[in-house]
Amino acid sequence: MRGLLEHWFQLSKHGTNVRTEVLAGLTTFSTMAYIIFVNPLILQEAGMDFGAVMVATIIAATASMLVMGLYANYPFGLAPGMGLNAFFAYTLVLGNHIPWETALGACFWAGVIFFILNICGIRELIIEALPASLRAALTAGIGLFLAFIGAKNIGLVEADPVTLVRAGTFTSWQCVLACVGLVSATVLWARKIPGAILSSVLLTWFLAWIVGIVEWNGVFARPPSPWPTLLKLDLWGALHPDFIGIVFAFSFIAIFDAAGTVAGLVEQGHFRDAQGKIPRARRIFHTDAFGTAVGALAGTSPMTTYLESGAGIAAGGRTGLTAVVVAILFGVALFLSPLASSIPLFATAPALIIIGAQMLKTLGAVDWVDPTEAIPAFLTVLAIPLTFSISTGIALGILLYPIIKLLTGRVSEVHWLMWVLAALFVVKFVYSPV
């Protein structure tokens, strides 16, 4: 078995082994497991059946990650995108009164558009066109985004009507226990002990159970019925002229969310080759196109590569074996939903904060002396967590970069595609400011 895994995933070539990849998969799963329940909670608001959406979420995520691992050979996890599911439920269904079946049809056609763009090499070209400073800024911005989410999940920061955010309640059990997990993970990491991040999640969860703020929900349960959403998408209704814009809206948002996430994870894992290219990049993007179509058929919103994959990369994951392990765990979760639901969001906060800290090191690649590189990079880093949107952070950086280069007489340093992307973002902001 080890020989087969070595041959398929080329573990030695990537400087890893089976044990490290399995541990990385466990780590990524522990930080992604929340989507199994959060996604159905959001889509339930659109009138969809909670249990069926949970099954659809698991099916689509499992299928996507098997393709990512076995076909693309990258340690990236995929699941229905946060933000995309909110756009589906609150903007399309509740806001514009579009039937959820039609919205699912739009998701399917968005997956088809992804695949066509992949075949043409456009999505791969988008990432390659980004300058090194913006790629580094994306990684750091995503790191701050993850850390901010972690801080929010433990109540370290909370909303304020005047200052937007303020300090939360530091003495709450969630905050105290998460800080214990953060300290323990940092000490283990500093001592180079494997499994530091996963250990922090398990320790925080265990302590929360000891003090009685989380419940043990059991282990096994029969999977809910998938039939309320399975194959219920309205493919032809989504092609009505009134809804074509929805298909392109899904495509536009998802493409740049995925591009930003993939670029950040690639930089974190040092996956570029000697020529600065991303090996098998087209296969990465084929995967979320496939996953989005499968998800729509099963009954969930579009798929995307997950930021939380950085947890597995930080734990040493370097090949598709990590993604396969996460896929298996998602599949098992279909029958272990009570156990997975026992892990509270705040237990994963230490992992997100530590990953965020690690991802900030890419900022060393930005030329901070050169304002034409520094300011677009800084704006990208700042905008991603503050707007709670990867695509918005990318958009602002892409808009500012070529304009500054043009006005300083250095337009030759700008890839031609950057101008096209900047124009598209101008149109996007004019017709859809958020």
HELIX and SHEET records of a PDB file:
HELIX    1   1 ARG A    2  PHE A    9  1                                   8    
HELIX    2   2 VAL A   18  MET A   32  1                                  15    
HELIX    3   3 ILE A   35  GLN A   44  1                                  10    
HELIX    4   4 PHE A   50  VAL A   67  1                                  18    
HELIX    5   5 MET A   68  ALA A   72  3                                   5    
HELIX    6   6 LEU A   84  ALA A   86  1                                   3    
HELIX    7   7 PHE A   87  GLY A   95  3                                   9    
HELIX    8   8 ASN A   96  ASN A   96  1                                   1    
HELIX    9   9 TRP A  100  ILE A  119  1                                  20    
HELIX   10  10 ILE A  122  ALA A  129  1                                   8    
HELIX   11  11 ALA A  132  ASN A  153  1                                  22    
HELIX   12  12 TRP A  173  ALA A  190  1                                  18    
HELIX   13  13 ALA A  196  VAL A  211  1                                  16    
HELIX   14  14 GLY A  237  LEU A  239  5                                   3    
HELIX   15  15 ILE A  244  GLY A  269  1                                  26    
HELIX   16  16 ALA A  281  ALA A  298  1                                  18    
HELIX   17  17 SER A  309  ALA A  314  1                                   6    
HELIX   18  18 GLY A  320  ALA A  333  1                                  14    
HELIX   19  19 SER A  337  SER A  341  1                                   5    
HELIX   20  20 LEU A  345  THR A  348  5                                   4    
HELIX   21  21 ALA A  349  MET A  359  1                                  11    
HELIX   22  22 LEU A  360  ALA A  365  5                                   6    
HELIX   23  23 PRO A  371  THR A  387  1                                  17    
HELIX   24  24 ILE A  390  LEU A  407  1                                  18    
HELIX   25  25 VAL A  411  GLU A  413  5                                   3    
HELIX   26  26 TRP A  416  TYR A  431  1                                  16    
SHEET    1   A 2 LEU A  78  PRO A  80  0                                        
SHEET    2   A 2 MET A 303  THR A 305 -1                                        
SHEET    1   B 2 VAL A 157  ASP A 160  0                                        
SHEET    2   B 2 LEU A 164  ALA A 167 -1                                        
END                                                                             
